[in-house]
Amino acid sequence: MANKAFLLHNIRAKLKKSKLLTLLYRKPQGWLRRALYYVSPVLLAKYRFRAMVGRKIDLRHPQTFDEKLIWLMLYWRHPLKSRCADKYAMRAYAEEHGLGHMLPELLGVYDNTAMIDFENLPERFVLKCTHGWGCNIICRRKAELNVNRAKRQLDRWMRIDYSRLLGELHYASIEPRVICEVYLDDLSGDQPIDYKVYCFHGRAHCTMVCTERGSSGGTKFDYYDRNWRCKLPYSKSSLLADRHLEKPGQYEEMIGAAETLSQPFPFVRVDFYNVNGKAVLGEMTFTPAGCIDPGYSDVAQLTLGELIVLPEKLPG
């Protein structure tokens, strides 16, 4: 089953390279998912899991990491999840915990794109919608930015209810806004390395390191244990990869901040960057990959799943 899921994942990745095939595949899939969501988010979760993993999900006795993430998504709807998943509201949460110094500089927050004064923005900046995922515009040279196209793209994202796409219910109550933050430049010429700390019940277990983002070879994913003593066999794509990454100088600060922020949650992934000797807090993620990631190894699914002790159900 695991090999079948990984094969399907690779097929979808190849389909994405064809705009026509992507359109023909995504449109009906999107309509079907929205219809299932309106009937029941649980039904949507069951459909997605069967389609991507190749078997039925066990929501009565979930065991794997993906199964437990889906259970938490559906049945543990703590209001703090929405607050911390909101890219703007999360900043106040971090400041309340004494971590405001780790946040990237905020250049503006806007209820709509008409409020964005592009002329007064610096040469480089990042625009982010606060209520979902994958809705960022990175500007490296303002002279090359098509402002009208950027506004249209942001407007499209602002109209999306991200809770309905994959059933990630905590997005439903987040107010759509746009924030502008400084561009993070580590002077490498590439996007900064991403350090994603997996926290369970307030304790960091491991860190996923994302390198070579935007490269022709695709992003690389490697997992290290909490103390960065060994590489963990959690990513299928890195099991046979002969590479080792150095621990960042600010790693202990990242771990401490992640454990502080993650205290109320059975699971949350806290993301950081290391920029010119400073640890920068990115975001908090409760449903990575929409709770279904065929890139995890079987060891990861079982090990990470065991670390989640499911709480009592908490309806929204």
FIBA-265435 format. One record per residue (C-alpha): residue in one letter; x, y, z. Coordinates in Angstrom, 3 decimals, padded with zeros to 6 digits. Layout:
REM FIBA-265435
  res         X         Y         Z
    A         X         Y         Z
...
//
This chain:
REM FIBA-265435
  res         X         Y         Z
    M   000.000   000.000   000.000
    A   002.823   002.383   000.867
    N   004.476   001.799  -002.530
    K   001.150   002.384  -004.285
    A   000.669   005.674  -002.432
    F   004.184   006.796  -003.306
    L   003.599   005.868  -006.964
    L   000.406   007.938  -007.031
    H   002.316   010.816  -005.461
    N   004.923   010.663  -008.232
    I   002.255   010.507  -010.934
    R   000.558   013.617  -009.531
    A   003.904   015.399  -009.438
    K   004.436   014.648  -013.137
    L   000.905   015.754  -014.011
    K   001.609   019.115  -012.407
    K   004.228   019.796  -015.087
    S   001.492   019.845  -017.734
    K  -000.827   022.836  -017.389
    L  -003.538   021.215  -019.524
    L  -003.491   017.907  -017.642
    T  -003.403   019.767  -014.350
    L  -006.505   021.747  -015.334
    L  -008.347   018.652  -016.553
    Y  -007.497   016.806  -013.325
    R  -007.872   019.549  -010.741
    K  -011.168   021.098  -011.815
    P  -013.389   018.012  -011.348
    Q  -011.381   016.999  -008.283
    G  -012.013   020.420  -006.763
    W  -015.734   020.208  -007.467
    L  -015.920   016.735  -005.937
    R  -014.013   017.756  -002.808
    R  -016.221   020.795  -002.267
    A  -019.352   018.672  -002.680
    L  -018.084   016.119  -000.174
    Y  -017.139   018.909   002.251
    Y  -020.686   020.299   002.176
    V  -022.067   016.841   002.917
    S  -019.526   016.162   005.669
    P  -015.851   017.052   006.312
    V  -015.479   013.508   007.628
    L  -016.624   012.128   004.282
    L  -014.119   014.342   002.487
    A  -011.315   013.117   004.773
    K  -012.249   009.482   004.114
    Y  -012.324   010.064   000.358
    R  -008.954   011.843   000.292
    F  -007.279   009.197   002.449
    R  -008.583   006.306   000.336
    A  -007.568   008.062  -002.875
    M  -004.054   008.965  -001.720
    V  -003.120   006.093   000.595
    G  -005.020   003.261  -001.037
    R  -006.952   002.013   001.987
    K  -009.717   003.063   004.354
    I  -008.841   005.350   007.225
    D  -009.455   004.111   010.766
    L  -010.857   007.092   012.672
    R  -012.075   004.987   015.603
    H  -008.625   003.622   016.382
    P  -006.149   005.768   014.445
    Q  -002.541   004.589   014.600
    T  -000.447   006.300   011.946
    F   000.691   009.909   011.967
    D  -001.592   010.839   009.061
    E  -004.602   009.150   010.671
    K  -004.108   010.970   013.963
    L  -003.556   014.313   012.235
    I  -006.862   013.842   010.411
    W  -008.575   012.912   013.687
    L  -007.260   016.103   015.307
    M  -008.301   018.137   012.269
    L  -011.860   016.826   012.465
    Y  -012.499   016.386   016.157
    W  -010.166   018.660   018.155
    R  -011.140   022.160   017.110
    H  -009.408   024.284   019.719
    P  -009.727   028.030   018.935
    L  -005.983   028.480   019.461
    K  -005.387   026.414   016.322
    S  -007.094   029.041   014.193
    R  -005.321   031.869   015.959
    C  -001.880   030.344   015.551
    A  -002.480   029.235   011.948
    D  -003.406   032.849   011.121
    K  -000.142   034.346   009.870
    Y  -001.000   037.718   011.403
    A  -002.628   036.661   014.692
    M   000.217   034.214   015.344
    R   002.543   037.189   015.732
    A   000.648   038.406   018.798
    Y   000.688   034.869   020.230
    A   004.477   034.764   019.842
    E   004.854   038.207   021.435
    E   002.735   037.132   024.416
    H   005.251   034.354   024.987
    G   008.245   036.682   024.853
    L   009.278   035.714   021.323
    G   008.498   038.897   019.432
    H   012.200   039.380   018.726
    M   012.143   036.254   016.525
    L   009.431   037.531   014.186
    P   010.316   038.979   010.778
    E   009.741   042.723   010.541
    L   006.135   043.551   009.649
    L   005.805   046.223   006.959
    G   002.011   046.313   006.767
    V  -001.300   044.525   007.241
    Y  -004.166   045.056   004.799
    D  -007.840   044.126   004.678
    N  -007.763   044.287   000.879
    T  -005.245   044.847  -001.906
    A  -006.418   048.421  -002.528
    M  -004.775   049.337   000.794
    I  -001.294   048.197  -000.299
    D   000.932   051.169  -001.109
    F   003.455   049.483  -003.390
    E   005.359   052.716  -004.019
    N   006.363   053.001  -000.375
    L   007.390   049.370   000.005
    P   011.126   048.585  -000.060
    E   012.954   047.048  -003.000
    R   012.367   043.523  -001.660
    F   009.458   042.208   000.396
    V   007.044   039.304   000.830
    L   003.237   039.495   000.647
    K   001.282   036.736   002.385
    C  -002.396   035.954   002.732
    T  -003.051   035.129   006.357
    H  -005.817   032.535   006.051
    G  -004.346   029.604   004.135
    W  -001.263   028.026   002.603
    G   000.817   028.551  -000.515
    C  -000.448   032.107  -001.015
    N   002.772   034.140  -000.971
    I   004.251   036.633  -003.399
    I   008.009   037.065  -003.080
    C   009.371   040.272  -004.563
    R   013.145   040.352  -005.069
    R   013.184   043.396  -007.377
    K   010.278   045.817  -007.235
    A   010.960   047.074  -010.771
    E   010.225   043.560  -012.071
    L   006.980   043.117  -010.092
    N   003.759   043.368  -012.098
    V   001.664   045.141  -009.467
    N  -001.693   044.611  -011.173
    R  -000.997   040.906  -011.643
    A   000.088   040.615  -008.011
    K  -003.121   042.300  -006.857
    R  -005.258   040.005  -008.992
    Q  -003.505   036.955  -007.596
    L  -003.926   038.152  -004.014
    D  -007.591   038.943  -004.674
    R  -008.114   035.383  -005.943
    W  -006.478   033.938  -002.859
    M  -008.488   036.220  -000.574
    R  -011.739   034.794  -001.965
    I  -010.758   031.199  -001.186
    D  -012.064   029.453   001.911
    Y  -009.118   027.141   002.509
    S  -011.079   024.987   004.930
    R  -013.144   023.673   002.018
    L  -010.243   022.605  -000.191
    L  -008.880   019.780   001.967
    G  -011.208   019.913   004.973
    E  -008.747   021.783   007.203
    L  -011.473   023.144   009.467
    H  -009.331   025.498   011.541
    Y  -008.907   027.768   008.508
    A  -012.659   028.489   008.375
    S  -012.628   031.108   011.140
    I  -009.496   032.993   010.018
    E  -010.133   036.478   008.659
    P  -008.635   036.859   005.160
    R  -005.993   039.598   005.199
    V  -002.673   040.334   003.551
    I   000.506   041.042   005.463
    C   003.781   042.371   004.136
    E   007.035   041.264   005.740
    V   010.660   041.965   005.031
    Y   012.415   039.745   002.515
    L   014.646   037.278   004.349
    D   018.056   037.228   002.694
    D   020.761   034.893   003.998
    L   023.167   036.156   001.306
    S   023.333   032.723  -000.350
    G   021.370   033.787  -003.400
    D   018.807   031.063  -002.705
    Q   015.788   030.854  -000.451
    P   016.820   030.410   003.203
    I   016.896   026.899   004.611
    D   013.657   025.949   006.354
    Y   013.838   024.301   009.796
    K   010.503   022.726   010.697
    V   010.331   021.512   014.301
    Y   007.825   018.715   014.998
    C   006.383   019.185   018.496
    F   004.191   016.735   020.393
    H   002.460   017.853   023.589
    G   004.952   020.683   024.052
    R   008.056   018.619   023.383
    A   010.185   018.836   020.236
    H   010.858   015.413   018.726
    C   012.634   016.124   015.439
    T   013.381   018.762   012.814
    M   012.684   018.527   009.111
    V   015.211   020.524   007.097
    C   014.100   021.810   003.680
    T   016.896   022.740   001.291
    E   017.227   023.653  -002.398
    R   013.764   025.204  -002.595
    G   012.958   026.302  -006.117
    S   015.850   024.345  -007.629
    S   015.466   022.256  -010.772
    G   016.057   019.113  -008.730
    G   013.251   019.915  -006.307
    T   013.230   020.569  -002.588
    K   015.231   018.158  -000.421
    F   013.811   016.934   002.908
    D   015.948   015.547   005.730
    Y   014.992   014.766   009.318
    Y   017.226   015.055   012.373
    D   016.530   014.052   015.929
    R   015.826   016.699   018.562
    N   019.487   017.087   019.497
    W   020.764   016.863   015.903
    R   022.834   013.792   016.766
    C   021.555   011.586   013.965
    K   019.565   011.620   010.775
    L   016.153   009.941   011.015
    P   014.685   007.591   008.364
    Y   011.455   009.567   008.049
    S   011.566   010.821   004.445
    K   011.411   008.291   001.607
    S   013.289   010.645  -000.683
    S   016.265   010.943   001.664
    L   016.648   007.317   002.788
    L   019.412   006.648   000.268
    A   020.666   010.226  -000.044
    D   024.277   010.691   000.968
    R   024.142   014.135   002.502
    H   024.530   015.656   005.940
    L   023.557   019.144   006.995
    E   025.274   021.115   009.725
    K   023.289   022.133   012.777
    P   022.519   025.873   012.646
    G   024.113   028.021   015.309
    Q   020.712   029.150   016.600
    Y   019.257   025.655   016.776
    E   018.814   025.551   020.554
    E   016.962   028.863   020.416
    M   014.643   027.417   017.774
    I   013.934   024.332   019.873
    G   013.242   026.404   022.984
    A   010.859   028.705   021.129
    A   009.076   025.787   019.456
    E   008.489   024.056   022.778
    T   007.211   027.273   024.344
    L   004.718   027.900   021.547
    S   003.585   024.285   021.244
    Q   002.553   023.686   024.879
    P  -001.250   023.680   024.333
    F  -001.245   021.341   021.346
    P  -001.081   017.547   020.830
    F   000.868   018.332   017.666
    V   002.124   021.400   015.870
    R   005.007   022.032   013.499
    V   006.847   025.278   014.192
    D   008.845   026.645   011.266
    F   012.011   028.743   011.423
    Y   014.689   030.250   009.223
    N   018.307   030.944   010.076
    V   019.162   034.307   008.515
    N   022.606   035.815   009.012
    G   023.051   034.457   012.502
    K   019.470   035.087   013.643
    A   016.661   032.575   014.179
    V   013.458   033.824   012.527
    L   010.021   032.403   013.312
    G   007.999   031.627   010.192
    E   004.664   030.022   011.027
    M   002.842   027.302   012.942
    T   001.340   024.395   011.014
    F  -001.253   021.942   012.351
    T  -002.107   020.025   009.172
    P   001.133   019.595   007.167
    A   000.454   018.428   003.598
    G  -003.252   018.482   004.403
    C  -002.635   015.620   006.878
    I  -001.739   013.130   004.131
    D   001.910   012.931   003.089
    P   002.974   009.929   000.953
    G   006.570   011.089   001.368
    Y   006.756   009.747   004.931
    S   008.362   006.372   005.452
    D   006.484   003.614   007.294
    V   008.810   004.194   010.262
    A   007.795   007.853   010.365
    Q   004.096   007.066   010.165
    L   004.258   004.679   013.109
    T   006.805   006.541   015.257
    L   005.214   009.964   014.892
    G   001.754   008.477   015.294
    E   002.723   006.926   018.633
    L   003.815   010.338   019.925
    I   000.300   011.777   019.644
    V  -001.959   010.995   022.576
    L  -005.398   011.925   021.339
    P  -007.322   014.287   023.653
    E  -011.030   014.350   024.314
    K  -013.036   015.524   021.334
    L  -013.453   019.275   021.183
    P  -016.114   020.454   018.715
    G  -015.762   023.838   017.033
//
